[in-house]
Amino acid sequence: HTTPEKFYVEACDDGADDVLAIDRVSTEVTLTVKKDVPPSAVTRPIFGILGTIRLVAGTYLIVITKKKKVGEIFSHAIWKATDFDILSYKKTMLHLTDIQLQDNKVFLSMLNHVLSVDGFYFSTTYDLTHTLQRLANTSPEFQEMSLLER
């Protein structure tokens, strides 16, 4: 969900009530609940957040807008991110000079090129960041951590 003040990322899992709120001015990230999302927010589906990047014009949020299932590991779906959107935290570019606007345009073009290259994979239920060998040698405490905590 997008408003002029915040981005709201809502989990679509059954029973999930938490919403990630990202302030577009302070860049502060907090957890809130679905009822806090204004009805006026523009809503569209995304499949994940790749991250944020700071360019000349300010901070941008990179989200996954399309995915393709490429396989499974131990019955966990592995997805390939196939399309992305780069969303500006700033509402306007009026604060930039012509040179800064041009530089920002070049950086966005470079970023779009990198995102168009194959190789962005993810799983919402399996840890792709560690090898199977390393996962087998970790403590039970590590195994019980959420993917985010790992």
N, CA, C and O atoms as a GROMACS GRO file, in nm:
protein
  600
    1HIS      N    1   0.086  -0.117   0.000
    1HIS     CA    2   0.000   0.000   0.000
    1HIS      C    3   0.090   0.123   0.000
    1HIS      O    4   0.192   0.127   0.069
    2THR      N    5   0.052   0.224  -0.078
    2THR     CA    6   0.132   0.346  -0.086
    2THR      C    7   0.046   0.467  -0.054
    2THR      O    8  -0.065   0.483  -0.105
    3THR      N    9   0.099   0.552   0.033
    3THR     CA   10   0.038   0.682   0.061
    3THR      C   11   0.149   0.786   0.041
    3THR      O   12   0.265   0.749   0.030
    4PRO      N   13   0.115   0.914   0.036
    4PRO     CA   14   0.221   1.015   0.023
    4PRO      C   15   0.320   1.013   0.140
    4PRO      O   16   0.434   1.057   0.125
    5GLU      N   17   0.278   0.963   0.256
    5GLU     CA   18   0.364   0.963   0.374
    5GLU      C   19   0.439   0.832   0.396
    5GLU      O   20   0.552   0.833   0.447
    6LYS      N   21   0.378   0.718   0.359
    6LYS     CA   22   0.436   0.589   0.395
    6LYS      C   23   0.412   0.483   0.288
    6LYS      O   24   0.319   0.491   0.207
    7PHE      N   25   0.501   0.382   0.292
    7PHE     CA   26   0.476   0.256   0.223
    7PHE      C   27   0.431   0.158   0.331
    7PHE      O   28   0.488   0.156   0.440
    8TYR      N   29   0.329   0.077   0.301
    8TYR     CA   30   0.284  -0.028   0.392
    8TYR      C   31   0.296  -0.161   0.318
    8TYR      O   32   0.240  -0.178   0.210
    9VAL      N   33   0.370  -0.254   0.378
    9VAL     CA   34   0.385  -0.387   0.316
    9VAL      C   35   0.312  -0.485   0.404
    9VAL      O   36   0.349  -0.509   0.519
   10GLU      N   37   0.206  -0.543   0.348
   10GLU     CA   38   0.119  -0.633   0.422
   10GLU      C   39   0.149  -0.777   0.384
   10GLU      O   40   0.153  -0.812   0.266
   11ALA      N   41   0.168  -0.861   0.484
   11ALA     CA   42   0.188  -1.004   0.460
   11ALA      C   43   0.054  -1.065   0.421
   11ALA      O   44  -0.050  -1.027   0.474
   12CYS      N   45   0.057  -1.159   0.328
   12CYS     CA   46  -0.066  -1.222   0.281
   12CYS      C   47  -0.087  -1.360   0.341
   12CYS      O   48  -0.178  -1.432   0.302
   13ASP      N   49  -0.002  -1.398   0.437
   13ASP     CA   50  -0.016  -1.527   0.503
   13ASP      C   51  -0.144  -1.529   0.585
   13ASP      O   52  -0.187  -1.426   0.637
   14ASP      N   53  -0.206  -1.648   0.596
   14ASP     CA   54  -0.326  -1.661   0.677
   14ASP      C   55  -0.295  -1.624   0.822
   14ASP      O   56  -0.198  -1.671   0.880
   15GLY      N   57  -0.379  -1.539   0.878
   15GLY     CA   58  -0.364  -1.501   1.017
   15GLY      C   59  -0.262  -1.391   1.043
   15GLY      O   60  -0.248  -1.346   1.156
   16ALA      N   61  -0.190  -1.347   0.940
   16ALA     CA   62  -0.090  -1.241   0.959
   16ALA      C   63  -0.161  -1.107   0.970
   16ALA      O   64  -0.239  -1.069   0.883
   17ASP      N   65  -0.132  -1.036   1.078
   17ASP     CA   66  -0.194  -0.906   1.098
   17ASP      C   67  -0.091  -0.793   1.092
   17ASP      O   68  -0.127  -0.676   1.081
   18ASP      N   69   0.037  -0.830   1.100
   18ASP     CA   70   0.143  -0.729   1.100
   18ASP      C   71   0.161  -0.666   0.962
   18ASP      O   72   0.149  -0.733   0.860
   19VAL      N   73   0.189  -0.537   0.963
   19VAL     CA   74   0.216  -0.462   0.841
   19VAL      C   75   0.345  -0.384   0.864
   19VAL      O   76   0.362  -0.318   0.966
   20LEU      N   77   0.436  -0.394   0.768
   20LEU     CA   78   0.561  -0.319   0.774
   20LEU      C   79   0.532  -0.178   0.723
   20LEU      O   80   0.487  -0.161   0.610
   21ALA      N   81   0.559  -0.078   0.804
   21ALA     CA   82   0.536   0.062   0.766
   21ALA      C   83   0.671   0.129   0.747
   21ALA      O   84   0.755   0.128   0.836
   22ILE      N   85   0.692   0.188   0.629
   22ILE     CA   86   0.816   0.258   0.597
   22ILE      C   87   0.783   0.405   0.575
   22ILE      O   88   0.712   0.439   0.480
   23ASP      N   89   0.834   0.491   0.663
   23ASP     CA   90   0.809   0.634   0.652
   23ASP      C   91   0.890   0.691   0.536
   23ASP      O   92   1.012   0.673   0.531
   24ARG      N   93   0.825   0.757   0.444
   24ARG     CA   94   0.890   0.807   0.324
   24ARG      C   95   0.973   0.932   0.349
   24ARG      O   96   1.053   0.971   0.263
   25VAL      N   97   0.957   0.996   0.465
   25VAL     CA   98   1.036   1.114   0.498
   25VAL      C   99   1.155   1.077   0.587
   25VAL      O  100   1.270   1.106   0.554
   26SER      N  101   1.126   1.013   0.699
   26SER     CA  102   1.233   0.980   0.795
   26SER      C  103   1.302   0.848   0.760
   26SER      O  104   1.410   0.820   0.814
   27THR      N  105   1.246   0.768   0.673
   27THR     CA  106   1.290   0.633   0.634
   27THR      C  107   1.280   0.534   0.750
   27THR      O  108   1.334   0.423   0.741
   28GLU      N  109   1.213   0.571   0.859
   28GLU     CA  110   1.197   0.481   0.973
   28GLU      C  111   1.108   0.363   0.934
   28GLU      O  112   1.008   0.380   0.866
   29VAL      N  113   1.147   0.244   0.980
   29VAL     CA  114   1.072   0.121   0.952
   29VAL      C  115   1.014   0.071   1.083
   29VAL      O  116   1.086   0.052   1.181
   30THR      N  117   0.881   0.050   1.085
   30THR     CA  118   0.814   0.002   1.205
   30THR      C  119   0.712  -0.106   1.168
   30THR      O  120   0.677  -0.122   1.051
   31LEU      N  121   0.667  -0.180   1.269
   31LEU     CA  122   0.558  -0.274   1.251
   31LEU      C  123   0.430  -0.212   1.301
   31LEU      O  124   0.427  -0.150   1.408
   32THR      N  125   0.324  -0.228   1.225
   32THR     CA  126   0.194  -0.180   1.265
   32THR      C  127   0.093  -0.290   1.232
   32THR      O  128   0.133  -0.403   1.206
   33VAL      N  129  -0.036  -0.258   1.233
   33VAL     CA  130  -0.139  -0.357   1.202
   33VAL      C  131  -0.222  -0.310   1.084
   33VAL      O  132  -0.221  -0.192   1.048
   34LYS      N  133  -0.295  -0.403   1.023
   34LYS     CA  134  -0.372  -0.374   0.901
   34LYS      C  135  -0.467  -0.257   0.916
   34LYS      O  136  -0.485  -0.178   0.824
   35LYS      N  137  -0.528  -0.245   1.033
   35LYS     CA  138  -0.627  -0.137   1.050
   35LYS      C  139  -0.564   0.002   1.044
   35LYS      O  140  -0.635   0.102   1.027
   36ASP      N  141  -0.430   0.010   1.058
   36ASP     CA  142  -0.362   0.139   1.050
   36ASP      C  143  -0.335   0.185   0.907
   36ASP      O  144  -0.293   0.299   0.886
   37VAL      N  145  -0.358   0.099   0.809
   37VAL     CA  146  -0.337   0.136   0.669
   37VAL      C  147  -0.456   0.221   0.624
   37VAL      O  148  -0.570   0.174   0.628
   38PRO      N  149  -0.432   0.345   0.581
   38PRO     CA  150  -0.543   0.432   0.540
   38PRO      C  151  -0.619   0.374   0.421
   38PRO      O  152  -0.558   0.317   0.330
   39PRO      N  153  -0.752   0.389   0.420
   39PRO     CA  154  -0.831   0.339   0.307
   39PRO      C  155  -0.795   0.407   0.175
   39PRO      O  156  -0.821   0.353   0.068
   40SER      N  157  -0.736   0.526   0.182
   40SER     CA  158  -0.700   0.600   0.061
   40SER      C  159  -0.570   0.549  -0.003
   40SER      O  160  -0.533   0.593  -0.112
   41ALA      N  161  -0.501   0.455   0.063
   41ALA     CA  162  -0.373   0.405   0.012
   41ALA      C  163  -0.393   0.333  -0.121
   41ALA      O  164  -0.491   0.260  -0.140
   42VAL      N  165  -0.300   0.354  -0.213
   42VAL     CA  166  -0.301   0.285  -0.341
   42VAL      C  167  -0.242   0.145  -0.316
   42VAL      O  168  -0.132   0.132  -0.264
   43THR      N  169  -0.317   0.043  -0.355
   43THR     CA  170  -0.279  -0.094  -0.323
   43THR      C  171  -0.247  -0.172  -0.450
   43THR      O  172  -0.318  -0.162  -0.550
   44ARG      N  173  -0.139  -0.250  -0.443
   44ARG     CA  174  -0.105  -0.340  -0.553
   44ARG      C  175  -0.021  -0.454  -0.496
   44ARG      O  176   0.046  -0.437  -0.394
   45PRO      N  177  -0.024  -0.569  -0.562
   45PRO     CA  178   0.052  -0.683  -0.509
   45PRO      C  179   0.202  -0.673  -0.540
   45PRO      O  180   0.242  -0.630  -0.648
   46ILE      N  181   0.281  -0.716  -0.442
   46ILE     CA  182   0.425  -0.736  -0.464
   46ILE      C  183   0.458  -0.872  -0.403
   46ILE      O  184   0.380  -0.926  -0.326
   47PHE      N  185   0.573  -0.925  -0.438
   47PHE     CA  186   0.612  -1.056  -0.388
   47PHE      C  187   0.729  -1.051  -0.292
   47PHE      O  188   0.774  -1.154  -0.243
   48GLY      N  189   0.778  -0.932  -0.266
   48GLY     CA  190   0.887  -0.916  -0.170
   48GLY      C  191   0.957  -0.784  -0.188
   48GLY      O  192   0.933  -0.710  -0.283
   49ILE      N  193   1.046  -0.757  -0.093
   49ILE     CA  194   1.129  -0.638  -0.097
   49ILE      C  195   1.272  -0.683  -0.121
   49ILE      O  196   1.326  -0.763  -0.045
   50LEU      N  197   1.333  -0.632  -0.228
   50LEU     CA  198   1.473  -0.663  -0.254
   50LEU      C  199   1.562  -0.577  -0.165
   50LEU      O  200   1.666  -0.624  -0.118
   51GLY      N  201   1.522  -0.454  -0.140
   51GLY     CA  202   1.601  -0.368  -0.053
   51GLY      C  203   1.576  -0.222  -0.083
   51GLY      O  204   1.482  -0.185  -0.153
   52THR      N  205   1.664  -0.138  -0.028
   52THR     CA  206   1.659   0.005  -0.054
   52THR      C  207   1.794   0.049  -0.108
   52THR      O  208   1.896  -0.016  -0.086
   53ILE      N  209   1.792   0.161  -0.178
   53ILE     CA  210   1.916   0.218  -0.230
   53ILE      C  211   1.904   0.369  -0.225
   53ILE      O  212   1.797   0.425  -0.248
   54ARG      N  213   2.015   0.434  -0.196
   54ARG     CA  214   2.017   0.581  -0.192
   54ARG      C  215   2.088   0.632  -0.317
   54ARG      O  216   2.204   0.600  -0.342
   55LEU      N  217   2.015   0.711  -0.396
   55LEU     CA  218   2.070   0.772  -0.516
   55LEU      C  219   2.069   0.924  -0.497
   55LEU      O  220   2.040   0.973  -0.388
   56VAL      N  221   2.101   0.996  -0.602
   56VAL     CA  222   2.109   1.143  -0.595
   56VAL      C  223   1.977   1.203  -0.547
   56VAL      O  224   1.977   1.295  -0.466
   57ALA      N  225   1.864   1.152  -0.596
   57ALA     CA  226   1.733   1.208  -0.564
   57ALA      C  227   1.683   1.166  -0.426
   57ALA      O  228   1.583   1.219  -0.379
   58GLY      N  229   1.750   1.071  -0.362
   58GLY     CA  230   1.706   1.023  -0.232
   58GLY      C  231   1.697   0.871  -0.231
   58GLY      O  232   1.756   0.803  -0.314
   59THR      N  233   1.624   0.820  -0.134
   59THR     CA  234   1.612   0.676  -0.114
   59THR      C  235   1.503   0.618  -0.204
   59THR      O  236   1.400   0.681  -0.228
   60TYR      N  237   1.528   0.496  -0.251
   60TYR     CA  238   1.432   0.422  -0.332
   60TYR      C  239   1.410   0.285  -0.269
   60TYR      O  240   1.502   0.227  -0.210
   61LEU      N  241   1.288   0.234  -0.280
   61LEU     CA  242   1.252   0.100  -0.235
   61LEU      C  243   1.242   0.012  -0.360
   61LEU      O  244   1.172   0.046  -0.455
   62ILE      N  245   1.312  -0.102  -0.358
   62ILE     CA  246   1.309  -0.194  -0.471
   62ILE      C  247   1.222  -0.313  -0.432
   62ILE      O  248   1.253  -0.385  -0.337
   63VAL      N  249   1.113  -0.333  -0.507
   63VAL     CA  250   1.019  -0.442  -0.476
   63VAL      C  251   1.011  -0.539  -0.593
   63VAL      O  252   1.031  -0.503  -0.709
   64ILE      N  253   0.981  -0.664  -0.559
   64ILE     CA  254   0.964  -0.770  -0.659
   64ILE      C  255   0.817  -0.767  -0.704
   64ILE      O  256   0.727  -0.781  -0.622
   65THR      N  257   0.794  -0.750  -0.834
   65THR     CA  258   0.657  -0.742  -0.886
   65THR      C  259   0.613  -0.866  -0.961
   65THR      O  260   0.494  -0.888  -0.983
   66LYS      N  261   0.711  -0.949  -1.002
   66LYS     CA  262   0.677  -1.076  -1.069
   66LYS      C  263   0.777  -1.181  -1.023
   66LYS      O  264   0.893  -1.153  -0.995
   67LYS      N  265   0.727  -1.304  -1.016
   67LYS     CA  266   0.812  -1.416  -0.976
   67LYS      C  267   0.774  -1.539  -1.058
   67LYS      O  268   0.664  -1.548  -1.113
   68LYS      N  269   0.868  -1.634  -1.063
   68LYS     CA  270   0.845  -1.759  -1.136
   68LYS      C  271   0.901  -1.872  -1.051
   68LYS      O  272   1.016  -1.865  -1.006
   69LYS      N  273   0.821  -1.975  -1.028
   69LYS     CA  274   0.870  -2.089  -0.951
   69LYS      C  275   0.969  -2.167  -1.036
   69LYS      O  276   0.940  -2.206  -1.149
   70VAL      N  277   1.089  -2.189  -0.979
   70VAL     CA  278   1.194  -2.257  -1.055
   70VAL      C  279   1.230  -2.394  -0.997
   70VAL      O  280   1.306  -2.469  -1.057
   71GLY      N  281   1.175  -2.425  -0.881
   71GLY     CA  282   1.204  -2.556  -0.824
   71GLY      C  283   1.166  -2.564  -0.678
   71GLY      O  284   1.103  -2.476  -0.621
   72GLU      N  285   1.209  -2.677  -0.619
   72GLU     CA  286   1.184  -2.700  -0.477
   72GLU      C  287   1.306  -2.763  -0.414
   72GLU      O  288   1.380  -2.838  -0.477
   73ILE      N  289   1.328  -2.730  -0.286
   73ILE     CA  290   1.429  -2.796  -0.204
   73ILE      C  291   1.357  -2.847  -0.080
   73ILE      O  292   1.305  -2.767  -0.002
   74PHE      N  293   1.354  -2.976  -0.061
   74PHE     CA  294   1.284  -3.036   0.053
   74PHE      C  295   1.142  -2.983   0.066
   74PHE      O  296   1.098  -2.948   0.176
   75SER      N  297   1.070  -2.978  -0.044
   75SER     CA  298   0.931  -2.931  -0.052
   75SER      C  299   0.914  -2.782  -0.024
   75SER      O  300   0.802  -2.736  -0.002
   76HIS      N  301   1.022  -2.705  -0.023
   76HIS     CA  302   1.015  -2.560  -0.010
   76HIS      C  303   1.027  -2.499  -0.150
   76HIS      O  304   1.121  -2.530  -0.224
   77ALA      N  305   0.933  -2.413  -0.185
   77ALA     CA  306   0.934  -2.349  -0.317
   77ALA      C  307   1.050  -2.251  -0.328
   77ALA      O  308   1.078  -2.173  -0.237
   78ILE      N  309   1.118  -2.257  -0.444
   78ILE     CA  310   1.225  -2.163  -0.477
   78ILE      C  311   1.174  -2.078  -0.593
   78ILE      O  312   1.128  -2.131  -0.695
   79TRP      N  313   1.183  -1.947  -0.576
   79TRP     CA  314   1.130  -1.852  -0.673
   79TRP      C  315   1.242  -1.772  -0.737
   79TRP      O  316   1.344  -1.743  -0.675
   80LYS      N  317   1.219  -1.736  -0.862
   80LYS     CA  318   1.308  -1.644  -0.933
   80LYS      C  319   1.233  -1.512  -0.946
   80LYS      O  320   1.123  -1.508  -1.000
   81ALA      N  321   1.294  -1.405  -0.898
   81ALA     CA  322   1.234  -1.272  -0.915
   81ALA      C  323   1.258  -1.229  -1.060
   81ALA      O  324   1.372  -1.223  -1.105
   82THR      N  325   1.150  -1.201  -1.132
   82THR     CA  326   1.162  -1.172  -1.275
   82THR      C  327   1.132  -1.027  -1.313
   82THR      O  328   1.164  -0.985  -1.424
   83ASP      N  329   1.070  -0.952  -1.223
   83ASP     CA  330   1.043  -0.812  -1.253
   83ASP      C  331   1.040  -0.732  -1.123
   83ASP      O  332   1.002  -0.783  -1.018
   84PHE      N  333   1.082  -0.607  -1.132
   84PHE     CA  334   1.097  -0.523  -1.015
   84PHE      C  335   1.041  -0.384  -1.042
   84PHE      O  336   1.026  -0.343  -1.157
   85ASP      N  337   1.010  -0.313  -0.934
   85ASP     CA  338   0.977  -0.171  -0.942
   85ASP      C  339   1.070  -0.098  -0.847
   85ASP      O  340   1.104  -0.149  -0.740
   86ILE      N  341   1.108   0.021  -0.886
   86ILE     CA  342   1.194   0.106  -0.804
   86ILE      C  343   1.108   0.226  -0.764
   86ILE      O  344   1.076   0.312  -0.847
   87LEU      N  345   1.071   0.231  -0.636
   87LEU     CA  346   0.978   0.332  -0.587
   87LEU      C  347   1.051   0.440  -0.508
   87LEU      O  348   1.122   0.410  -0.412
   88SER      N  349   1.035   0.563  -0.547
   88SER     CA  350   1.101   0.674  -0.480
   88SER      C  351   1.030   0.709  -0.350
   88SER      O  352   0.908   0.713  -0.344
   89TYR      N  353   1.108   0.732  -0.246
   89TYR     CA  354   1.053   0.781  -0.120
   89TYR      C  355   1.005   0.926  -0.137
   89TYR      O  356   0.908   0.968  -0.074
   90LYS      N  357   1.075   1.000  -0.223
   90LYS     CA  358   1.042   1.142  -0.244
   90LYS      C  359   0.918   1.153  -0.332
   90LYS      O  360   0.896   1.072  -0.422
   91LYS      N  361   0.836   1.254  -0.304
   91LYS     CA  362   0.714   1.277  -0.381
   91LYS      C  363   0.740   1.362  -0.505
   91LYS      O  364   0.660   1.364  -0.599
   92THR      N  365   0.853   1.434  -0.504
   92THR     CA  366   0.883   1.526  -0.614
   92THR      C  367   1.034   1.531  -0.637
   92THR      O  368   1.112   1.495  -0.549
   93MET      N  369   1.072   1.575  -0.754
   93MET     CA  370   1.214   1.591  -0.787
   93MET      C  371   1.249   1.739  -0.801
   93MET      O  372   1.355   1.773  -0.855
   94LEU      N  373   1.162   1.827  -0.754
   94LEU     CA  374   1.183   1.971  -0.770
   94LEU      C  375   1.305   2.023  -0.694
   94LEU      O  376   1.355   2.131  -0.724
   95HIS      N  377   1.354   1.946  -0.598
   95HIS     CA  378   1.469   1.989  -0.519
   95HIS      C  379   1.602   1.964  -0.590
   95HIS      O  380   1.708   1.999  -0.538
   96LEU      N  381   1.598   1.904  -0.709
   96LEU     CA  382   1.720   1.868  -0.782
   96LEU      C  383   1.752   1.968  -0.893
   96LEU      O  384   1.662   2.026  -0.954
   97THR      N  385   1.882   1.987  -0.918
   97THR     CA  386   1.926   2.067  -1.033
   97THR      C  387   1.914   1.980  -1.158
   97THR      O  388   1.890   1.860  -1.148
   98ASP      N  389   1.930   2.040  -1.274
   98ASP     CA  390   1.924   1.964  -1.399
   98ASP      C  391   2.033   1.857  -1.404
   98ASP      O  392   2.009   1.746  -1.451
   99ILE      N  393   2.152   1.890  -1.356
   99ILE     CA  394   2.262   1.793  -1.356
   99ILE      C  395   2.230   1.677  -1.262
   99ILE      O  396   2.255   1.561  -1.294
  100GLN      N  397   2.175   1.709  -1.145
  100GLN     CA  398   2.138   1.603  -1.050
  100GLN      C  399   2.028   1.514  -1.107
  100GLN      O  400   2.030   1.393  -1.089
  101LEU      N  401   1.931   1.575  -1.176
  101LEU     CA  402   1.825   1.497  -1.241
  101LEU      C  403   1.884   1.401  -1.344
  101LEU      O  404   1.845   1.284  -1.350
  102GLN      N  405   1.978   1.450  -1.424
  102GLN     CA  406   2.041   1.366  -1.525
  102GLN      C  407   2.122   1.253  -1.460
  102GLN      O  408   2.114   1.138  -1.503
  103ASP      N  409   2.200   1.287  -1.357
  103ASP     CA  410   2.278   1.184  -1.286
  103ASP      C  411   2.186   1.077  -1.227
  103ASP      O  412   2.214   0.958  -1.237
  104ASN      N  413   2.076   1.120  -1.165
  104ASN     CA  414   1.982   1.025  -1.105
  104ASN      C  415   1.922   0.934  -1.212
  104ASN      O  416   1.905   0.814  -1.190
  105LYS      N  417   1.891   0.993  -1.328
  105LYS     CA  418   1.836   0.914  -1.439
  105LYS      C  419   1.936   0.808  -1.485
  105LYS      O  420   1.898   0.695  -1.513
  106VAL      N  421   2.063   0.844  -1.492
  106VAL     CA  422   2.168   0.749  -1.532
  106VAL      C  423   2.179   0.636  -1.428
  106VAL      O  424   2.189   0.519  -1.465
  107PHE      N  425   2.178   0.672  -1.299
  107PHE     CA  426   2.188   0.571  -1.193
  107PHE      C  427   2.068   0.477  -1.194
  107PHE      O  428   2.083   0.356  -1.174
  108LEU      N  429   1.948   0.532  -1.218
  108LEU     CA  430   1.828   0.447  -1.227
  108LEU      C  431   1.838   0.352  -1.346
  108LEU      O  432   1.797   0.237  -1.337
  109SER      N  433   1.891   0.401  -1.457
  109SER     CA  434   1.910   0.318  -1.575
  109SER      C  435   2.008   0.204  -1.545
  109SER      O  436   1.985   0.089  -1.584
  110MET      N  437   2.117   0.236  -1.475
  110MET     CA  438   2.215   0.133  -1.438
  110MET      C  439   2.151   0.030  -1.344
  110MET      O  440   2.174  -0.090  -1.359
  111LEU      N  441   2.072   0.077  -1.249
  111LEU     CA  442   2.005  -0.013  -1.156
  111LEU      C  443   1.906  -0.104  -1.229
  111LEU      O  444   1.900  -0.223  -1.202
  112ASN      N  445   1.830  -0.047  -1.321
  112ASN     CA  446   1.737  -0.128  -1.401
  112ASN      C  447   1.811  -0.233  -1.482
  112ASN      O  448   1.762  -0.345  -1.498
  113HIS      N  449   1.929  -0.199  -1.533
  113HIS     CA  450   2.010  -0.296  -1.608
  113HIS      C  451   2.051  -0.413  -1.518
  113HIS      O  452   2.039  -0.529  -1.557
  114VAL      N  453   2.100  -0.382  -1.398
  114VAL     CA  454   2.141  -0.487  -1.304
  114VAL      C  455   2.021  -0.576  -1.269
  114VAL      O  456   2.035  -0.699  -1.263
  115LEU      N  457   1.905  -0.516  -1.248
  115LEU     CA  458   1.786  -0.594  -1.213
  115LEU      C  459   1.736  -0.680  -1.329
  115LEU      O  460   1.664  -0.778  -1.306
  116SER      N  461   1.772  -0.645  -1.451
  116SER     CA  462   1.727  -0.722  -1.567
  116SER      C  463   1.812  -0.847  -1.589
  116SER      O  464   1.775  -0.934  -1.669
  117VAL      N  465   1.925  -0.857  -1.520
  117VAL     CA  466   2.013  -0.974  -1.532
  117VAL      C  467   1.957  -1.087  -1.448
  117VAL      O  468   1.916  -1.065  -1.334
  118ASP      N  469   1.954  -1.209  -1.503
  118ASP     CA  470   1.905  -1.323  -1.427
  118ASP      C  471   1.989  -1.347  -1.303
  118ASP      O  472   2.109  -1.318  -1.300
  119GLY      N  473   1.925  -1.400  -1.200
  119GLY     CA  474   2.002  -1.443  -1.085
  119GLY      C  475   1.949  -1.401  -0.950
  119GLY      O  476   2.019  -1.417  -0.851
  120PHE      N  477   1.829  -1.348  -0.943
  120PHE     CA  478   1.772  -1.310  -0.814
  120PHE      C  479   1.671  -1.418  -0.773
  120PHE      O  480   1.562  -1.427  -0.829
  121TYR      N  481   1.709  -1.499  -0.676
  121TYR     CA  482   1.626  -1.610  -0.629
  121TYR      C  483   1.591  -1.590  -0.483
  121TYR      O  484   1.666  -1.528  -0.408
  122PHE      N  485   1.475  -1.644  -0.443
  122PHE     CA  486   1.435  -1.634  -0.303
  122PHE      C  487   1.339  -1.746  -0.267
  122PHE      O  488   1.278  -1.809  -0.353
  123SER      N  489   1.328  -1.768  -0.138
  123SER     CA  490   1.231  -1.861  -0.083
  123SER      C  491   1.176  -1.797   0.042
  123SER      O  492   1.250  -1.736   0.119
  124THR      N  493   1.047  -1.811   0.063
  124THR     CA  494   0.986  -1.755   0.183
  124THR      C  495   0.987  -1.854   0.299
  124THR      O  496   0.951  -1.818   0.412
  125THR      N  497   1.028  -1.978   0.271
  125THR     CA  498   1.023  -2.080   0.376
  125THR      C  499   1.154  -2.155   0.395
  125THR      O  500   1.165  -2.236   0.488
  126TYR      N  501   1.254  -2.130   0.310
  126TYR     CA  502   1.381  -2.204   0.318
  126TYR      C  503   1.497  -2.106   0.314
  126TYR      O  504   1.493  -2.006   0.243
  127ASP      N  505   1.601  -2.135   0.390
  127ASP     CA  506   1.719  -2.049   0.400
  127ASP      C  507   1.813  -2.075   0.282
  127ASP      O  508   1.888  -2.173   0.282
  128LEU      N  509   1.809  -1.988   0.183
  128LEU     CA  510   1.897  -2.000   0.066
  128LEU      C  511   2.033  -1.937   0.090
  128LEU      O  512   2.123  -1.952   0.007
  129THR      N  513   2.050  -1.868   0.201
  129THR     CA  514   2.174  -1.795   0.225
  129THR      C  515   2.283  -1.882   0.287
  129THR      O  516   2.398  -1.841   0.296
  130HIS      N  517   2.247  -2.002   0.331
  130HIS     CA  518   2.345  -2.095   0.391
  130HIS      C  519   2.344  -2.226   0.313
  130HIS      O  520   2.240  -2.270   0.263
  131THR      N  521   2.460  -2.289   0.302
  131THR     CA  522   2.469  -2.419   0.234
  131THR      C  523   2.400  -2.525   0.318
  131THR      O  524   2.383  -2.509   0.439
  132LEU      N  525   2.361  -2.633   0.254
  132LEU     CA  526   2.298  -2.745   0.324
  132LEU      C  527   2.395  -2.802   0.429
  132LEU      O  528   2.353  -2.841   0.538
  133GLN      N  529   2.524  -2.806   0.395
  133GLN     CA  530   2.624  -2.856   0.488
  133GLN      C  531   2.629  -2.767   0.614
  133GLN      O  532   2.633  -2.818   0.726
  134ARG      N  533   2.629  -2.636   0.594
  134ARG     CA  534   2.633  -2.546   0.710
  134ARG      C  535   2.506  -2.558   0.792
  134ARG      O  536   2.512  -2.558   0.915
  135LEU      N  537   2.391  -2.568   0.726
  135LEU     CA  538   2.265  -2.581   0.798
  135LEU      C  539   2.263  -2.709   0.883
  135LEU      O  540   2.205  -2.710   0.991
  136ALA      N  541   2.325  -2.816   0.832
  136ALA     CA  542   2.328  -2.942   0.906
  136ALA      C  543   2.417  -2.933   1.030
  136ALA      O  544   2.400  -3.010   1.124
  137ASN      N  545   2.511  -2.840   1.030
  137ASN     CA  546   2.605  -2.826   1.141
  137ASN      C  547   2.572  -2.710   1.235
  137ASN      O  548   2.657  -2.670   1.315
  138THR      N  549   2.453  -2.655   1.225
  138THR     CA  550   2.417  -2.543   1.312
  138THR      C  551   2.345  -2.593   1.436
  138THR      O  552   2.298  -2.707   1.442
  139SER      N  553   2.339  -2.506   1.535
  139SER     CA  554   2.275  -2.542   1.662
  139SER      C  555   2.123  -2.544   1.648
  139SER      O  556   2.068  -2.484   1.556
  140PRO      N  557   2.056  -2.615   1.740
  140PRO     CA  558   1.909  -2.614   1.738
  140PRO      C  559   1.853  -2.473   1.754
  140PRO      O  560   1.747  -2.441   1.700
  141GLU      N  561   1.924  -2.388   1.830
  141GLU     CA  562   1.878  -2.250   1.848
  141GLU      C  563   1.876  -2.175   1.714
  141GLU      O  564   1.784  -2.100   1.685
  142PHE      N  565   1.981  -2.199   1.635
  142PHE     CA  566   1.989  -2.135   1.503
  142PHE      C  567   1.875  -2.187   1.415
  142PHE      O  568   1.811  -2.108   1.344
  143GLN      N  569   1.849  -2.316   1.418
  143GLN     CA  570   1.743  -2.376   1.335
  143GLN      C  571   1.606  -2.319   1.371
  143GLN      O  572   1.519  -2.309   1.286
  144GLU      N  573   1.588  -2.281   1.499
  144GLU     CA  574   1.459  -2.230   1.543
  144GLU      C  575   1.439  -2.081   1.511
  144GLU      O  576   1.327  -2.031   1.519
  145MET      N  577   1.547  -2.011   1.474
  145MET     CA  578   1.536  -1.870   1.439
  145MET      C  579   1.456  -1.853   1.310
  145MET      O  580   1.456  -1.940   1.223
  146SER      N  581   1.388  -1.740   1.300
  146SER     CA  582   1.318  -1.711   1.175
  146SER      C  583   1.423  -1.681   1.066
  146SER      O  584   1.539  -1.655   1.097
  147LEU      N  585   1.381  -1.687   0.941
  147LEU     CA  586   1.472  -1.656   0.831
  147LEU      C  587   1.526  -1.514   0.843
  147LEU      O  588   1.641  -1.488   0.808
  148LEU      N  589   1.445  -1.422   0.891
  148LEU     CA  590   1.486  -1.284   0.909
  148LEU      C  591   1.599  -1.273   1.013
  148LEU      O  592   1.696  -1.200   0.993
  149GLU      N  593   1.586  -1.347   1.123
  149GLU     CA  594   1.686  -1.341   1.229
  149GLU      C  595   1.819  -1.403   1.186
  149GLU      O  596   1.925  -1.363   1.233
  150ARG      N  597   1.813  -1.500   1.097
  150ARG     CA  598   1.936  -1.566   1.051
  150ARG      C  599   2.021  -1.470   0.972
  150ARG      O  600   2.128  -1.507   0.925
   0.00000   0.00000   0.00000
